[in-house]
Amino acid sequence: MAPDPTVKPHVAIPMRDGVLLSAAIHYPSGFEDSQQRYPALIEYHPYRKDDRSCGRASDHDYFAKNGFVSVRLDVRGTGSSTGANTDEYMPIETQDGHDAVEWLAAQPWSNGRVGMFGSSYGGFTCFQVAMLRPAHLKAIVPIYATDDRYTDDCHYKGGAFKAYYDTGTYGTMMVALNALPPDPELFGDGWEDEWKRRLDSNTPYMLEWLSHQVDGPYWRTGSLRGQYDKVEAATFIIGGWQDGYPQPSVRAFQNLGCQKKLLMGPWNHSRPNVAVPGPNIDYLNEIRRWFDLHLKGLDDGVSNEPAATFYVQSYDPPDPSRRNTSGEWAASSSWPPEGSASRTFYLAGADRSGHRALVDREVVSENVSHLPVDPATGVTGGLWSGGLPWGLPGDQRRDEALSLTYTSPPLSQPLTIAGAPVARLTVSADTPVALFVVKIADVAPDGSSALVTRGLLNGTRRNGMSSPEPMESHRVYKLEIEFDSTVWRFEAGHRIRLAVSGSDFPNSWPTPMHTVLSLYAGGRTQSQVQMPVLEERERPDPPTFLPAPGGTPPRFTPEPDRWSFTEDPLDSMVTLRVHRGGISEARERVSMFSSDDLQLFVHRNSPFATTAVGTTTMRLRNGDRLFESVARQVIASDASYFRWQVDLSVKQNGDEVANMSWRRDFPRELL
């Protein structure tokens, strides 16, 4: 076993404007006395390397033991870096990443080659810094990242505003997290002055997100989509079918022109060694192999492997707490995989028993079905997986009872879809704002229904995400709705079901009016779903991976997680409650307690009156000092406005240091 690395926990990396980014650098043992030159790796995000995200230090130890200098880097204005942080993915932040790459490449121990890797925010920064083309950035590994900050991030999806996530977790969490001081022990003299500057500049990110409800220049900043040619560094994308970002992962892989590789597992938004559902793998070994090739010139065969490796999911009884997904690994030299074809299913109207069919031929008779929208539809769809270690879908039949469903006959032979299905629907609505939600499910012979993939589109964005237009009452429109990419094998005897509804609660904010949707099929309309299918044929031996090392997720010692829905039948209110929390132990006498709580209320009788209340509590113990920050964020809507407020309280050893509030009303821009 390689000896333990040498770790320098607080190395100041200078930026061009005088800001100092704080880096924890893990060096291979004996590097100072060695004549060897090492490549550097960077993980770059705002989640405080010295306490909250310190559990990731073991990843960097792994890379240092394998001949890399591995760097955990705090974004400016976060952790122990100086400067101000007022929004995610600021252009100056990306420029800082460029400068950090070049600074590391110039160090006397460097071989002049640098890589970046990271999950979620750290994956975004891989793409963003690579777009600036630092001369010495040679390879990146973005994990669970998006290429489009508006269409496929945690704020908006399909032109609909996210309901639970930004208020209940990320947006509120960052207000509390950015109010904490730099590490007094590591930062040294002046930490209190730096903390005061940080508190004075603390700005809730939600101000920008609600100020930009349609696509535009704000969201294009930091979005790779449409600029794929800017990435020259060899790129290894890792994604998960149950994560919030499956579509961006495969879309970026398809469009990049650099050397590239794709790994798509069944995972949610946790790293592949601990993610649910499994199977889990030793993903660090796969990253090391990529960096060995591109930063050291060592090839253990990775260059000859198929470019795309993916997990083919198959049916399991729907259970939000399941730990594994049935299926198998497969590989292809390209995406879509070899043997891909397109198959179209058509929507047929209700028969005398009320059954609507999904058939593989055009439907002769024209028909229309109507659906009064229940704003609480969606509760079995799981939680959008962009930051929680759980949230899988349950049995879809409860939501399907509130949807228009179209079901195929039992399949006579297996059918595998691989890619992003597309629904082409002929629709109308009786209100100017209407959401169209489509879901594909795998229906087992016993009738249970497992969610395969979903898509959604705010009808006001039918002509583009940057140019919303009201829907004319009862006017018929043709909409094209793209589902999230997936790979799924329907077994013989199972049925394929399409469900169409007007709500995706709690993942998306309900539309403001009682709405009736109309869906037209057959005859001249021919509403349909086009599916990318894989031919059934003999395939090469599946890829193999090292098993995941044992252990539990490194960041949290969990409290009991809570995820519940309740309903008050007297006032028709449905309430979501979500809680997560735990403690991360950084080092002796340094620890962080963190918890996130959300209550989200929707009224079936008053869909415009939706309220989200998110609370994040952070308690940082550093020696004899106890810092506490509590942020409470509320969004309450009516038919015309989002009424937003944030309250922040910050204490040191029980004494209040800051008490801050922000309040603003945002007109709903056809949301």
C-alpha positions as semicolon CSV with decimal commas, in nm:
position;residue;x (nm);y (nm);z (nm)
1;M;0,000;0,000;0,000
2;A;0,129;0,345;-0,088
3;P;0,234;0,562;0,206
4;D;0,002;0,837;0,328
5;P;0,015;1,164;0,135
6;T;0,149;1,493;0,263
7;V;-0,140;1,739;0,305
8;K;-0,107;2,117;0,322
9;P;-0,457;2,232;0,429
10;H;-0,438;2,602;0,343
11;V;-0,229;2,707;0,044
12;A;-0,317;3,051;-0,091
13;I;-0,340;3,065;-0,472
14;P;-0,331;3,427;-0,599
15;M;-0,584;3,554;-0,851
16;R;-0,523;3,839;-1,093
17;D;-0,734;4,085;-0,886
18;G;-0,561;4,007;-0,557
19;V;-0,816;3,757;-0,421
20;L;-0,658;3,449;-0,264
21;L;-0,822;3,112;-0,318
22;S;-0,765;2,863;-0,040
23;A;-0,646;2,519;-0,151
24;A;-0,594;2,200;0,045
25;I;-0,322;2,019;-0,148
26;H;-0,257;1,647;-0,118
27;Y;0,095;1,561;-0,233
28;P;0,237;1,214;-0,297
29;S;0,451;1,103;-0,006
30;G;0,810;1,224;-0,036
31;F;0,733;1,466;-0,320
32;E;0,967;1,734;-0,180
33;D;1,272;1,506;-0,204
34;S;1,171;1,350;-0,533
35;Q;1,294;1,449;-0,877
36;Q;0,965;1,324;-1,022
37;R;0,717;1,569;-1,167
38;Y;0,347;1,518;-1,103
39;P;0,023;1,614;-1,277
40;A;-0,229;1,812;-1,070
41;L;-0,601;1,749;-1,020
42;I;-0,853;2,010;-0,900
43;E;-1,195;1,976;-0,738
44;Y;-1,349;2,324;-0,736
45;H;-1,674;2,422;-0,559
46;P;-1,816;2,646;-0,280
47;Y;-1,894;2,375;-0,023
48;R;-1,615;2,452;0,229
49;K;-1,325;2,212;0,203
50;D;-1,224;2,262;0,567
51;D;-1,543;2,139;0,732
52;R;-1,865;2,064;0,541
53;S;-1,714;1,875;0,247
54;C;-1,404;1,746;0,424
55;G;-1,524;1,389;0,376
56;R;-1,408;1,413;0,016
57;A;-1,049;1,442;0,137
58;S;-1,018;1,064;0,112
59;D;-1,073;1,089;-0,266
60;H;-0,777;1,324;-0,289
61;D;-0,565;1,095;-0,071
62;Y;-0,644;0,819;-0,320
63;F;-0,519;1,026;-0,613
64;A;-0,208;1,140;-0,424
65;K;-0,124;0,775;-0,350
66;N;-0,154;0,712;-0,724
67;G;0,095;0,977;-0,830
68;F;-0,110;1,297;-0,858
69;V;-0,104;1,624;-0,667
70;S;-0,472;1,655;-0,578
71;V;-0,629;1,989;-0,485
72;R;-0,950;2,080;-0,301
73;L;-1,021;2,441;-0,392
74;D;-1,270;2,684;-0,234
75;V;-1,453;2,922;-0,468
76;R;-1,391;3,291;-0,391
77;G;-1,593;3,420;-0,098
78;T;-1,655;3,066;0,034
79;G;-1,472;2,844;0,278
80;S;-1,131;2,997;0,346
81;S;-1,098;3,189;0,018
82;T;-1,118;3,567;0,019
83;G;-1,348;3,777;-0,199
84;A;-1,725;3,796;-0,239
85;N;-1,966;3,526;-0,351
86;T;-2,305;3,661;-0,459
87;D;-2,425;3,401;-0,711
88;E;-2,341;3,059;-0,848
89;Y;-2,104;3,029;-1,144
90;M;-2,002;3,394;-1,156
91;P;-1,782;3,472;-1,459
92;I;-1,503;3,585;-1,226
93;E;-1,527;3,247;-1,051
94;T;-1,466;3,067;-1,380
95;Q;-1,174;3,299;-1,453
96;D;-1,035;3,210;-1,110
97;G;-1,050;2,843;-1,205
98;H;-0,849;2,918;-1,518
99;D;-0,588;3,102;-1,313
100;A;-0,567;2,821;-1,057
101;V;-0,498;2,570;-1,336
102;E;-0,215;2,782;-1,471
103;W;-0,069;2,850;-1,124
104;L;-0,055;2,479;-1,043
105;A;0,104;2,399;-1,380
106;A;0,383;2,647;-1,302
107;Q;0,481;2,490;-0,968
108;P;0,826;2,326;-0,949
109;W;0,676;1,980;-0,878
110;S;0,439;1,997;-1,180
111;N;0,474;1,808;-1,506
112;G;0,270;2,086;-1,669
113;R;-0,049;1,884;-1,708
114;V;-0,363;1,954;-1,504
115;G;-0,700;1,781;-1,475
116;M;-1,029;1,873;-1,308
117;F;-1,298;1,650;-1,163
118;G;-1,603;1,696;-0,945
119;S;-1,966;1,614;-0,884
120;S;-2,262;1,850;-0,930
121;Y;-2,127;2,206;-0,878
122;G;-1,776;2,065;-0,915
123;G;-1,883;1,904;-1,242
124;F;-2,026;2,233;-1,370
125;T;-1,696;2,408;-1,300
126;C;-1,511;2,140;-1,499
127;F;-1,711;2,231;-1,809
128;Q;-1,698;2,605;-1,741
129;V;-1,323;2,629;-1,686
130;A;-1,255;2,400;-1,982
131;M;-1,451;2,642;-2,204
132;L;-1,183;2,904;-2,130
133;R;-0,918;2,665;-2,264
134;P;-0,641;2,704;-2,007
135;A;-0,322;2,599;-2,185
136;H;-0,237;2,330;-1,929
137;L;-0,584;2,182;-1,867
138;K;-0,565;1,849;-2,047
139;A;-0,850;1,638;-1,906
140;I;-1,173;1,676;-1,708
141;V;-1,422;1,443;-1,539
142;P;-1,759;1,617;-1,481
143;I;-1,995;1,403;-1,270
144;Y;-2,371;1,472;-1,253
145;A;-2,337;1,805;-1,435
146;T;-2,547;1,998;-1,682
147;D;-2,464;2,165;-2,010
148;D;-2,763;2,405;-1,992
149;R;-2,833;2,604;-1,678
150;Y;-3,188;2,699;-1,774
151;T;-3,343;2,396;-1,939
152;D;-3,172;2,130;-1,727
153;D;-3,076;2,257;-1,384
154;C;-3,233;2,275;-1,040
155;H;-3,411;2,609;-1,098
156;Y;-3,626;2,559;-1,408
157;K;-3,722;2,257;-1,616
158;G;-3,930;2,265;-1,932
159;G;-4,000;2,631;-1,865
160;A;-4,152;2,549;-1,523
161;F;-4,018;2,679;-1,192
162;K;-3,880;2,417;-0,954
163;A;-4,091;2,394;-0,643
164;Y;-3,924;2,201;-0,365
165;Y;-3,554;2,188;-0,439
166;D;-3,418;2,544;-0,441
167;T;-3,629;2,648;-0,144
168;G;-3,596;2,330;0,055
169;T;-3,230;2,254;-0,003
170;Y;-2,985;2,430;-0,228
171;G;-3,098;2,793;-0,242
172;T;-3,163;2,817;0,132
173;M;-2,854;2,614;0,219
174;M;-2,623;2,852;0,034
175;V;-2,754;3,154;0,226
176;A;-2,663;2,983;0,553
177;L;-2,338;2,833;0,425
178;N;-2,205;3,160;0,282
179;A;-2,265;3,331;0,618
180;L;-2,009;3,116;0,799
181;P;-1,655;3,245;0,856
182;P;-1,333;3,122;0,704
183;D;-1,159;2,865;0,918
184;P;-0,999;3,072;1,199
185;E;-0,735;2,808;1,266
186;L;-0,621;2,788;0,904
187;F;-0,697;3,138;0,780
188;G;-0,509;3,303;1,068
189;D;-0,513;3,669;1,171
190;G;-0,776;3,876;0,999
191;W;-1,039;3,602;0,985
192;E;-1,293;3,820;1,167
193;D;-1,245;4,109;0,921
194;E;-1,284;3,865;0,632
195;W;-1,598;3,724;0,793
196;K;-1,749;4,071;0,827
197;R;-1,679;4,144;0,458
198;R;-1,844;3,814;0,370
199;L;-2,154;3,890;0,576
200;D;-2,182;4,236;0,422
201;S;-2,183;4,086;0,070
202;N;-2,400;3,781;0,141
203;T;-2,675;3,777;-0,123
204;P;-2,934;3,502;-0,167
205;Y;-2,890;3,336;-0,505
206;M;-3,269;3,321;-0,543
207;L;-3,271;3,695;-0,620
208;E;-3,111;3,621;-0,954
209;W;-3,301;3,300;-1,023
210;L;-3,644;3,461;-0,978
211;S;-3,529;3,773;-1,164
212;H;-3,460;3,558;-1,471
213;Q;-3,768;3,342;-1,524
214;V;-3,707;3,300;-1,897
215;D;-3,398;3,187;-2,081
216;G;-3,147;3,454;-2,181
217;P;-2,791;3,583;-2,139
218;Y;-2,792;3,524;-1,763
219;W;-2,845;3,149;-1,811
220;R;-2,615;3,124;-2,113
221;T;-2,323;3,226;-1,889
222;G;-2,169;2,901;-1,774
223;S;-2,380;2,687;-2,010
224;L;-2,183;2,461;-2,242
225;R;-2,474;2,389;-2,476
226;G;-2,418;2,553;-2,813
227;Q;-2,049;2,606;-2,734
228;Y;-1,924;2,247;-2,734
229;D;-1,635;2,335;-2,964
230;K;-1,477;2,540;-2,684
231;V;-1,385;2,226;-2,486
232;E;-1,056;2,078;-2,598
233;A;-0,960;1,889;-2,280
234;A;-1,026;1,514;-2,294
235;T;-1,364;1,470;-2,124
236;F;-1,496;1,171;-1,927
237;I;-1,862;1,229;-1,833
238;I;-2,019;1,030;-1,549
239;G;-2,396;1,043;-1,503
240;G;-2,691;0,855;-1,355
241;W;-3,030;0,758;-1,494
242;Q;-3,198;0,847;-1,161
243;D;-3,001;1,171;-1,126
244;G;-3,144;1,511;-1,212
245;Y;-2,905;1,549;-1,509
246;P;-2,930;1,242;-1,736
247;Q;-3,016;1,437;-2,050
248;P;-2,724;1,685;-2,029
249;S;-2,477;1,402;-1,975
250;V;-2,562;1,218;-2,297
251;R;-2,626;1,541;-2,492
252;A;-2,283;1,680;-2,403
253;F;-2,119;1,349;-2,493
254;Q;-2,293;1,346;-2,831
255;N;-2,189;1,701;-2,918
256;L;-1,833;1,733;-2,785
257;G;-1,561;1,709;-3,047
258;C;-1,273;1,636;-2,810
259;Q;-1,156;1,295;-2,691
260;K;-1,445;1,174;-2,480
261;K;-1,591;0,891;-2,275
262;L;-1,933;0,835;-2,114
263;L;-2,036;0,627;-1,812
264;M;-2,408;0,620;-1,725
265;G;-2,510;0,414;-1,424
266;P;-2,848;0,361;-1,254
267;W;-2,752;0,611;-0,985
268;N;-2,908;0,918;-0,828
269;H;-2,714;1,228;-0,719
270;S;-2,462;1,050;-0,497
271;R;-2,122;0,929;-0,602
272;P;-2,125;0,591;-0,777
273;N;-1,954;0,408;-0,490
274;V;-2,245;0,482;-0,253
275;A;-2,535;0,598;-0,473
276;V;-2,882;0,446;-0,466
277;P;-2,992;0,258;-0,650
278;G;-2,688;0,041;-0,717
279;P;-2,503;-0,153;-0,832
280;N;-2,215;0,051;-0,697
281;I;-1,866;0,061;-0,844
282;D;-1,519;0,189;-0,762
283;Y;-1,557;0,501;-0,977
284;L;-1,230;0,655;-0,853
285;N;-1,046;0,374;-1,028
286;E;-1,219;0,467;-1,355
287;I;-1,128;0,834;-1,310
288;R;-0,767;0,743;-1,229
289;R;-0,738;0,540;-1,548
290;W;-0,861;0,841;-1,752
291;F;-0,616;1,079;-1,587
292;D;-0,330;0,827;-1,614
293;L;-0,387;0,823;-1,989
294;H;-0,420;1,196;-2,048
295;L;-0,193;1,342;-1,778
296;K;0,080;1,076;-1,754
297;G;0,065;0,899;-2,090
298;L;-0,002;0,562;-1,922
299;D;-0,255;0,344;-2,104
300;D;-0,386;0,032;-1,930
301;G;-0,627;-0,034;-2,215
302;V;-0,873;0,246;-2,147
303;S;-0,807;0,399;-2,489
304;N;-0,930;0,081;-2,658
305;E;-1,252;0,051;-2,461
306;P;-1,590;0,151;-2,608
307;A;-1,654;0,521;-2,567
308;A;-1,998;0,480;-2,404
309;T;-2,073;0,246;-2,114
310;F;-2,425;0,237;-1,972
311;Y;-2,650;0,039;-1,740
312;V;-2,957;-0,120;-1,898
313;Q;-3,229;-0,092;-1,633
314;S;-3,520;-0,331;-1,606
315;Y;-3,831;-0,363;-1,394
316;D;-3,822;-0,379;-1,014
317;P;-4,132;-0,351;-0,796
318;P;-4,158;0,027;-0,746
319;D;-4,020;0,114;-0,404
320;P;-3,871;0,453;-0,306
321;S;-3,637;0,280;-0,060
322;R;-3,494;0,016;-0,293
323;R;-3,118;-0,017;-0,289
324;N;-3,047;-0,174;-0,630
325;T;-3,174;-0,177;-0,986
326;S;-3,211;-0,495;-1,190
327;G;-3,034;-0,494;-1,524
328;E;-2,691;-0,525;-1,680
329;W;-2,398;-0,321;-1,807
330;A;-2,353;-0,266;-2,180
331;A;-2,120;-0,065;-2,402
332;S;-2,112;0,103;-2,741
333;S;-1,861;0,291;-2,951
334;S;-2,110;0,576;-2,990
335;W;-2,427;0,738;-2,858
336;P;-2,696;0,657;-2,953
337;P;-2,568;0,299;-2,926
338;E;-2,511;0,081;-3,230
339;G;-2,828;-0,093;-3,338
340;S;-3,049;0,203;-3,250
341;A;-3,368;0,263;-3,444
342;S;-3,685;0,464;-3,398
343;R;-4,026;0,322;-3,318
344;T;-4,347;0,523;-3,299
345;F;-4,646;0,453;-3,078
346;Y;-4,978;0,630;-3,137
347;L;-5,241;0,741;-2,890
348;A;-5,589;0,593;-2,935
349;G;-5,905;0,731;-2,778
350;A;-6,103;0,571;-2,500
351;D;-6,305;0,259;-2,578
352;R;-6,640;0,181;-2,417
353;S;-6,469;0,073;-2,097
354;G;-6,270;0,397;-2,080
355;H;-5,941;0,231;-2,171
356;R;-5,704;0,432;-2,391
357;A;-5,453;0,239;-2,594
358;L;-5,094;0,296;-2,705
359;V;-5,059;0,125;-3,041
360;D;-4,790;0,082;-3,307
361;R;-5,002;0,201;-3,601
362;E;-5,178;0,521;-3,692
363;V;-5,527;0,559;-3,546
364;V;-5,808;0,620;-3,793
365;S;-6,075;0,775;-3,575
366;E;-6,017;1,122;-3,438
367;N;-6,095;1,168;-3,070
368;V;-6,039;1,404;-2,780
369;S;-5,994;1,346;-2,406
370;H;-6,030;1,611;-2,137
371;L;-5,846;1,633;-1,803
372;P;-5,920;1,876;-1,518
373;V;-5,576;1,937;-1,372
374;D;-5,520;1,834;-1,011
375;P;-5,226;2,048;-0,890
376;A;-5,117;1,773;-0,647
377;T;-5,052;1,522;-0,926
378;G;-4,695;1,397;-0,911
379;V;-4,650;1,273;-0,555
380;T;-4,547;0,923;-0,666
381;G;-4,290;1,057;-0,912
382;G;-4,008;1,081;-0,660
383;L;-3,801;1,386;-0,572
384;W;-3,587;1,558;-0,833
385;S;-3,244;1,417;-0,758
386;G;-3,002;1,705;-0,755
387;G;-2,880;1,705;-0,398
388;L;-3,061;1,450;-0,187
389;P;-2,928;1,096;-0,134
390;W;-3,273;0,943;-0,190
391;G;-3,607;1,020;-0,356
392;L;-3,685;0,736;-0,598
393;P;-4,031;0,706;-0,757
394;G;-4,301;0,481;-0,617
395;D;-4,590;0,298;-0,782
396;Q;-4,733;0,536;-1,043
397;R;-5,095;0,424;-1,022
398;R;-5,196;0,697;-0,777
399;D;-5,080;0,970;-1,015
400;E;-5,204;0,781;-1,321
401;A;-5,556;0,797;-1,177
402;L;-5,524;1,178;-1,209
403;S;-5,381;1,163;-1,561
404;L;-5,477;1,062;-1,912
405;T;-5,318;0,720;-1,962
406;Y;-5,250;0,524;-2,280
407;T;-5,136;0,164;-2,236
408;S;-4,995;-0,084;-2,486
409;P;-5,096;-0,449;-2,508
410;P;-4,857;-0,690;-2,331
411;L;-4,531;-0,708;-2,524
412;S;-4,473;-1,034;-2,709
413;Q;-4,096;-0,989;-2,681
414;P;-3,858;-0,763;-2,488
415;L;-3,816;-0,402;-2,597
416;T;-3,520;-0,182;-2,498
417;I;-3,526;0,195;-2,533
418;A;-3,195;0,386;-2,531
419;G;-3,201;0,764;-2,550
420;A;-3,459;1,039;-2,520
421;P;-3,816;0,957;-2,630
422;V;-4,018;1,245;-2,776
423;A;-4,392;1,302;-2,734
424;R;-4,563;1,490;-3,017
425;L;-4,902;1,585;-2,881
426;T;-5,194;1,783;-3,018
427;V;-5,340;1,973;-2,723
428;S;-5,537;2,269;-2,600
429;A;-5,608;2,432;-2,264
430;D;-5,869;2,670;-2,131
431;T;-5,620;2,895;-1,948
432;P;-5,326;3,106;-2,069
433;V;-5,070;2,908;-1,866
434;A;-5,070;2,529;-1,872
435;L;-4,807;2,268;-1,794
436;F;-4,790;1,942;-1,989
437;V;-4,622;1,653;-1,807
438;V;-4,553;1,322;-1,982
439;K;-4,435;1,002;-1,819
440;I;-4,350;0,659;-1,953
441;A;-4,401;0,367;-1,715
442;D;-4,330;-0,006;-1,718
443;V;-4,651;-0,186;-1,618
444;A;-4,595;-0,534;-1,473
445;P;-4,842;-0,820;-1,517
446;D;-4,972;-0,756;-1,162
447;G;-5,062;-0,397;-1,259
448;S;-4,789;-0,215;-1,064
449;S;-4,641;0,073;-1,258
450;A;-4,272;0,174;-1,245
451;L;-4,163;0,514;-1,375
452;V;-3,915;0,490;-1,662
453;T;-3,868;0,854;-1,768
454;R;-4,052;1,186;-1,777
455;G;-4,062;1,515;-1,963
456;L;-4,248;1,841;-1,922
457;L;-4,318;2,161;-2,109
458;N;-4,483;2,483;-2,003
459;G;-4,713;2,547;-2,299
460;T;-4,625;2,916;-2,296
461;R;-4,267;2,816;-2,395
462;R;-4,387;2,623;-2,702
463;N;-4,192;2,858;-2,933
464;G;-3,878;2,867;-2,724
465;M;-3,762;2,911;-2,366
466;S;-3,668;3,276;-2,422
467;S;-3,997;3,388;-2,579
468;P;-4,302;3,285;-2,375
469;E;-4,649;3,355;-2,514
470;P;-4,986;3,292;-2,346
471;M;-5,191;3,001;-2,472
472;E;-5,515;3,104;-2,638
473;S;-5,814;2,942;-2,470
474;H;-5,916;2,621;-2,651
475;R;-5,680;2,688;-2,941
476;V;-5,522;2,365;-3,064
477;Y;-5,142;2,345;-3,056
478;K;-4,891;2,082;-3,155
479;L;-4,630;2,041;-2,881
480;E;-4,304;1,848;-2,887
481;I;-4,194;1,733;-2,543
482;E;-3,860;1,562;-2,493
483;F;-3,826;1,304;-2,218
484;D;-3,511;1,259;-2,012
485;S;-3,269;1,012;-2,167
486;T;-3,266;0,661;-2,027
487;V;-3,188;0,301;-2,111
488;W;-3,464;0,061;-2,007
489;R;-3,558;-0,293;-2,103
490;F;-3,930;-0,378;-2,101
491;E;-3,969;-0,753;-2,054
492;A;-4,210;-0,967;-2,253
493;G;-4,552;-0,966;-2,093
494;H;-4,507;-0,612;-1,958
495;R;-4,694;-0,313;-2,099
496;I;-4,578;0,038;-2,186
497;R;-4,785;0,323;-2,047
498;L;-4,787;0,692;-2,134
499;A;-4,941;0,922;-1,872
500;V;-5,020;1,286;-1,952
501;S;-5,106;1,535;-1,678
502;G;-5,084;1,905;-1,596
503;S;-4,880;1,894;-1,276
504;D;-4,548;1,761;-1,149
505;F;-4,587;1,834;-0,777
506;P;-4,365;1,872;-0,576
507;N;-4,091;1,900;-0,837
508;S;-4,252;2,188;-1,029
509;W;-4,455;2,486;-0,909
510;P;-4,828;2,453;-0,991
511;T;-4,971;2,678;-1,261
512;P;-5,189;2,963;-1,133
513;M;-5,541;2,872;-1,251
514;H;-5,784;2,583;-1,254
515;T;-5,712;2,431;-1,592
516;V;-5,869;2,171;-1,817
517;L;-5,635;2,011;-2,068
518;S;-5,758;1,856;-2,391
519;L;-5,557;1,593;-2,577
520;Y;-5,643;1,508;-2,937
521;A;-5,551;1,179;-3,101
522;G;-5,618;0,986;-3,419
523;G;-5,725;1,108;-3,759
524;R;-5,550;1,431;-3,859
525;T;-5,393;1,480;-3,514
526;Q;-5,205;1,153;-3,456
527;S;-5,058;1,232;-3,115
528;Q;-4,764;0,998;-3,076
529;V;-4,452;0,901;-2,885
530;Q;-4,134;0,832;-3,075
531;M;-3,900;0,597;-2,892
532;P;-3,534;0,521;-2,963
533;V;-3,509;0,141;-2,946
534;L;-3,221;-0,104;-2,953
535;E;-3,240;-0,408;-3,174
536;E;-3,250;-0,735;-2,984
537;R;-2,924;-0,906;-3,078
538;E;-2,624;-1,072;-2,925
539;R;-2,390;-0,820;-2,769
540;P;-2,028;-0,832;-2,653
541;D;-1,941;-0,930;-2,299
542;P;-2,057;-0,653;-2,063
543;P;-1,804;-0,415;-1,907
544;T;-1,675;-0,497;-1,560
545;F;-1,574;-0,268;-1,275
546;L;-1,395;-0,302;-0,947
547;P;-1,648;-0,334;-0,665
548;A;-1,711;-0,026;-0,455
549;P;-1,504;-0,014;-0,136
550;G;-1,709;-0,081;0,177
551;G;-1,834;0,194;0,403
552;T;-2,105;0,457;0,424
553;P;-2,134;0,790;0,244
554;P;-1,847;1,003;0,376
555;R;-2,015;1,337;0,438
556;F;-2,293;1,271;0,685
557;T;-2,357;1,061;0,989
558;P;-2,726;1,062;0,912
559;E;-3,015;1,168;1,126
560;P;-3,337;0,986;1,035
561;D;-3,446;1,119;0,696
562;R;-3,806;1,228;0,661
563;W;-4,013;1,243;0,344
564;S;-4,390;1,252;0,381
565;F;-4,709;1,373;0,217
566;T;-5,020;1,457;0,417
567;E;-5,362;1,575;0,304
568;D;-5,628;1,776;0,484
569;P;-5,957;1,686;0,314
570;L;-6,141;1,982;0,468
571;D;-5,941;2,249;0,287
572;S;-5,797;2,019;0,015
573;M;-5,439;2,104;0,110
574;V;-5,156;1,860;0,035
575;T;-4,831;1,908;0,227
576;L;-4,484;1,776;0,151
577;R;-4,236;1,756;0,439
578;V;-3,871;1,674;0,377
579;H;-3,581;1,664;0,623
580;R;-3,219;1,559;0,601
581;G;-2,928;1,630;0,830
582;G;-2,616;1,505;1,000
583;I;-2,265;1,578;1,116
584;S;-1,936;1,581;0,928
585;E;-1,621;1,545;1,137
586;A;-1,342;1,751;0,980
587;R;-1,055;1,700;1,223
588;E;-0,998;1,707;1,596
589;R;-1,232;1,967;1,755
590;V;-1,370;2,077;1,416
591;S;-1,710;1,953;1,303
592;M;-2,016;2,072;1,111
593;F;-2,382;1,996;1,180
594;S;-2,611;2,068;0,886
595;S;-2,983;2,017;0,836
596;D;-3,236;2,110;0,568
597;D;-3,611;2,119;0,622
598;L;-3,892;2,194;0,379
599;Q;-4,264;2,230;0,401
600;L;-4,442;2,272;0,068
601;F;-4,816;2,338;0,060
602;V;-5,047;2,315;-0,241
603;H;-5,424;2,372;-0,233
604;R;-5,622;2,158;-0,471
605;N;-5,899;2,421;-0,471
606;S;-5,658;2,716;-0,510
607;P;-5,357;2,611;-0,720
608;F;-5,221;2,967;-0,729
609;A;-5,185;2,965;-0,348
610;T;-4,876;2,748;-0,317
611;T;-4,622;2,808;-0,041
612;A;-4,272;2,670;0,016
613;V;-4,089;2,720;0,346
614;G;-3,728;2,605;0,364
615;T;-3,501;2,620;0,668
616;T;-3,131;2,540;0,681
617;T;-2,937;2,522;1,007
618;M;-2,557;2,514;1,017
619;R;-2,357;2,472;1,338
620;L;-1,981;2,486;1,297
621;R;-1,768;2,393;1,597
622;N;-1,408;2,505;1,565
623;G;-1,217;2,454;1,888
624;D;-1,384;2,666;2,155
625;R;-1,588;2,860;1,900
626;L;-1,941;2,764;1,799
627;F;-2,079;2,938;1,491
628;E;-2,444;2,904;1,395
629;S;-2,625;3,027;1,087
630;V;-2,996;2,972;1,028
631;A;-3,160;3,071;0,700
632;R;-3,536;3,060;0,642
633;Q;-3,663;3,113;0,290
634;V;-4,031;3,149;0,198
635;I;-4,193;3,166;-0,144
636;A;-4,570;3,218;-0,142
637;S;-4,750;3,262;-0,472
638;D;-5,078;3,410;-0,578
639;A;-5,211;3,427;-0,933
640;S;-4,979;3,713;-1,029
641;Y;-4,670;3,711;-0,805
642;F;-4,408;3,506;-0,629
643;R;-4,376;3,672;-0,287
644;W;-4,029;3,594;-0,158
645;Q;-3,846;3,653;0,165
646;V;-3,532;3,528;0,338
647;D;-3,434;3,575;0,701
648;L;-3,083;3,497;0,821
649;S;-2,955;3,480;1,177
650;V;-2,584;3,432;1,253
651;K;-2,437;3,370;1,600
652;Q;-2,100;3,308;1,761
653;N;-2,104;3,129;2,096
654;G;-2,470;3,219;2,133
655;D;-2,425;3,593;2,068
656;E;-2,589;3,734;1,759
657;V;-2,343;3,857;1,499
658;A;-2,585;3,936;1,216
659;N;-2,956;3,942;1,152
660;M;-3,048;4,005;0,789
661;S;-3,366;3,997;0,582
662;W;-3,452;4,025;0,214
663;R;-3,801;4,066;0,069
664;R;-3,925;4,111;-0,285
665;D;-4,227;4,039;-0,503
666;F;-4,160;3,894;-0,850
667;P;-4,430;3,904;-1,119
668;R;-4,499;3,555;-1,254
669;E;-4,376;3,552;-1,613
670;L;-4,627;3,302;-1,750
671;L;-4,531;3,047;-1,485
